Amino acid sequence: MAYEKFTADNAAMLLIDHQVGTMSWVRSIPFEEMKRNALMLAKVASIYKLPVVLTSSMEGHAQGPLLSELAEILPEAFAARVKRIGIVNAMDDTNFAAAVRATGRKKLIIAGVTNDVCTVFPALALAREGLDVQVVADAGGSPSKIGDDMALRRMERGGITLTGTNQMVAELVGNWTTPEGSQVVQVVMETLQA
């Protein structure tokens, strides 16, 4: 099967549970690196006007609110975020599943916290539905390195492509000299210098 690249015209982005409490539980990647990568994905999605679905779980509990920066970067997606009440597999939440399907996209970029709980189950469910899924592993993490490794292995065995933030961004850009590509270069430079 020939690989068809992910582009702004054929992909959507799902950012799952990038909540301040949940992110504080992660030990497999440094917090600031994970946060920087998640926000870079959000900024690139905004530049390319990708459909984005945001979701959170139990914001009023230990998981906490979504990163406030997401409200600034993706105000419409933030306002429309799907607030799940304890449902582990986001695809089991009818509102989230409907929002994903409403994008009309068959290629999905997923990043979530934690990889070993919040990312693995919806990613596998979407892959089983025949969608082309890439999980951006370094825009999420898990409470332990072994837990993260097991989740990534399970996803890869389930037909999911694992990638990193820089690789995903470069694939979406395709050409740094386009107007959007030039904007992304600025985002990347600002992020690396921060």
C-alpha positions in Angstrom: 0.0 0.0 0.0 1.4 3.4 -1.0 1.7 5.9 1.7 -0.3 9.1 1.3 1.2 12.0 3.2 -0.8 13.9 5.8 -1.6 17.4 4.6 -3.8 20.4 5.7 -6.3 19.2 3.1 -6.7 15.6 4.3 -5.9 15.5 8.0 -7.6 16.5 11.3 -6.0 16.9 14.7 -7.3 15.4 18.0 -5.7 16.8 21.2 -6.8 14.7 24.1 -6.7 15.7 27.8 -3.8 18.2 27.8 -4.9 19.2 31.3 -2.6 20.7 33.9 -3.3 18.0 36.5 -3.0 15.1 34.1 0.1 16.4 32.6 1.7 16.8 36.0 1.4 13.0 36.4 3.7 12.3 33.4 7.2 11.0 34.1 8.2 9.5 30.7 9.1 13.0 29.2 9.8 16.3 30.8 6.7 18.4 31.4 8.0 21.5 29.5 9.0 19.4 26.5 5.6 17.7 26.3 3.8 21.0 26.8 6.0 22.8 24.1 5.3 20.0 21.6 1.5 20.0 22.2 1.3 23.7 21.8 3.5 23.6 18.7 1.0 21.1 17.2 -1.9 23.4 18.1 -0.1 26.4 16.5 0.6 24.5 13.3 -3.0 23.3 13.1 -4.1 26.9 13.5 -1.8 28.2 10.7 -3.0 25.5 8.3 -6.6 25.7 9.5 -6.8 22.0 10.2 -10.0 20.8 11.8 -9.2 20.3 15.5 -11.1 18.4 18.2 -10.2 19.1 21.8 -11.4 17.0 24.7 -10.9 16.9 28.4 -11.9 14.6 31.2 -13.3 15.7 34.5 -11.9 19.3 34.4 -13.3 20.0 37.9 -11.3 17.2 39.5 -7.6 16.3 39.9 -7.2 16.3 36.1 -7.7 20.1 36.1 -8.4 22.4 33.2 -7.0 22.2 29.7 -3.8 24.3 29.1 -5.0 27.9 29.0 -2.7 28.5 25.9 -5.0 26.2 23.9 -7.8 28.8 24.4 -5.6 31.5 22.9 -4.2 29.4 20.0 -7.5 27.5 19.1 -10.3 29.6 20.5 -13.1 28.0 18.5 -11.9 24.4 19.2 -11.4 25.3 22.8 -14.9 26.7 23.2 -16.3 23.6 21.4 -14.2 21.1 23.4 -15.8 17.9 24.5 -15.9 17.7 28.3 -16.0 14.0 29.1 -17.3 12.8 32.5 -14.9 10.0 33.4 -15.1 8.1 30.0 -11.7 6.6 29.5 -11.9 5.9 25.7 -12.8 9.3 24.2 -14.4 7.4 21.3 -16.9 5.9 23.7 -18.2 9.5 24.3 -20.9 10.1 21.7 -20.1 13.8 21.6 -16.4 13.3 20.9 -17.0 10.5 18.4 -19.5 12.8 16.6 -17.0 15.7 16.6 -14.3 13.5 15.1 -16.6 12.2 12.4 -17.8 15.7 11.7 -14.3 16.7 10.5 -14.9 14.4 7.5 -11.2 13.5 7.6 -9.8 10.0 7.2 -6.3 10.9 8.4 -6.0 11.8 12.1 -3.2 13.2 14.0 -3.5 12.4 17.7 -1.7 13.6 20.8 -2.9 12.9 24.3 -2.1 12.7 28.0 -1.5 10.1 29.1 -0.3 7.9 26.2 -0.9 4.8 28.3 -4.6 5.6 29.0 -6.1 8.6 27.2 -4.3 8.2 23.8 -4.1 4.4 23.3 -7.8 3.5 23.4 -9.2 6.1 21.0 -6.3 5.7 18.7 -6.8 1.9 18.5 -10.6 2.4 18.1 -10.1 4.8 15.2 -7.5 2.6 13.5 -10.0 -0.4 13.8 -12.5 1.8 12.0 -10.1 2.0 9.1 -8.8 5.5 9.6 -5.2 6.4 9.1 -3.9 7.4 12.5 -0.6 9.0 13.5 0.1 9.4 17.2 2.6 12.2 18.1 4.3 10.4 21.0 6.3 13.3 22.3 3.3 15.6 22.6 2.1 13.3 25.4 3.6 11.0 27.9 2.8 8.5 30.7 3.4 8.2 34.5 6.2 5.7 33.8 8.6 5.0 30.9 7.6 1.3 30.8 3.9 2.3 30.7 4.6 4.7 27.8 6.7 2.0 25.9 3.9 -0.6 26.3 1.3 1.8 25.0 3.4 2.9 22.0 4.1 -0.8 21.2 0.4 -1.7 21.5 -0.6 1.2 19.2 2.1 0.3 16.6 0.9 -3.3 16.6 -2.6 -2.0 16.1 -1.6 -0.3 12.8 -0.9 3.2 14.1 2.0 5.2 12.9 4.1 6.7 15.7 5.8 10.0 15.1 7.4 12.9 16.8 6.3 16.6 16.8 9.1 17.8 14.5 8.5 15.0 12.0 4.7 15.6 12.0 5.2 19.3 11.6 7.6 18.8 8.7 5.2 16.4 7.0 2.3 18.9 7.2 4.5 21.8 6.0 5.9 20.0 3.0 7.6 23.2 1.8 9.1 25.8 4.2 8.9 28.6 1.5 5.1 28.7 1.3 3.4 31.5 3.3 2.2 28.9 5.9 5.6 27.2 5.9 7.3 30.5 6.7 4.9 31.1 9.6 5.7 27.6 10.9 9.4 28.4 10.7 8.8 31.4 13.0 6.8 29.2 15.5 9.6 26.6 15.5 12.3 29.2 16.0 10.3 30.9 18.8 9.7 27.5 20.5 13.3 26.4 20.3 14.5 29.8 21.8 11.9 29.8 24.6 
